[in-house]
Amino acid sequence: MSGGEAEKPVAEMSFEEAMAALEAVVDRLESGSVPLEDSIALYERGAELRRHCEDKLRAAEEKIARITFGPDGKPSGTEPVDPG
C-alpha cells in the first residue's frame, strides 16, 4: 500500500481512529482502482481494524453495568452486562 506516510499501528488506535481507517480501506477497495497486491494488503489491514473495533466495543460493554431491581421494584444494585 503506498501512501507516503507510515500507517499508525492498529493496536495504538482509538475506536474512532480505527473506524475511520476501516472506512477508508473499504472506500479504496470499492473503488476498484487498487492493484491486486495492494488490495490483499488492504483487505488484511481491514480485517485487523475490524477485530480491533470489535475488541474495543466488547471492552466498553464489559464496563457498562445493568441496574438490578429488588422484589419491591426498586433499584438494588448493579451487575455486569452479559457479553453475549
N, C-alpha and C positions, 0 to 999 in steps of 0.2 A: 504494500500500500504506500503510495507516495503521497506526501502532503507537505514535506519540507520540515514540519515541526514534529518533535518527538511526542508520541501519544502518552498521556498520563496512564500509569498502571491502573487497571480496573480496581484492584484492591484498595487503592487510595481515594477512589471517587465516592462522593456522596450519592445518595439515591437520585437526586435531581440531575447531577452530572452524568450518571450512568444512563438514565432515561434519555437525556438529550443526545448522548453519544450513540445509543441504540437507535434512536430515530434517524440520526444522520447515516448510520450504517444501512438501515432499511431503505432510505431515500436513494443512496448510492447504488444499492443492489437493484432496486426497482427501475433505476434509470436505464439499465441495460447497456451502459457505455463503459463498464468496468471490465478490463481483461480478465480472462478465466482465473489466472493465478491470483490476481488481486481479489476477485470475487470469493475465492476459497478462504483467503486470509480474512476478508471482511466477515464472511459467514462465521468463522471461528471466533472472531472478536465479538460478534453479535451474540453468539451463544454464551460466551463468558460474561458479557454485560447483562444478559437476561438472568443468568444464575445469580449474579451479584445483586440485581434488583430484587429477585425472589428472596434471597437471604436477608436483605435489608428489611423487606416487608415482614418476613417471619419474625425477625428480631423485634420489630416495632409491635407486632401483635402480641408477643410474649410479655411486653411491658404494660400492655393495656390490662386493666383489671375490670372484672364484671362485678357489679354490685349484687350482693345476695340479700334475700329478704327472709325475715323470720316468719313464724306461723301467724303472727299478727299483721303481716303485710308491710311491716316497717323495715327499712334497711338495717341489716345486722352486721355487715362487713363486706369484704371483697374477696374474690378468689381469681386466680389466673384464668385467662381465656383458654379454652381447649384449642390447641394448634392443629386442628384438623378439619 
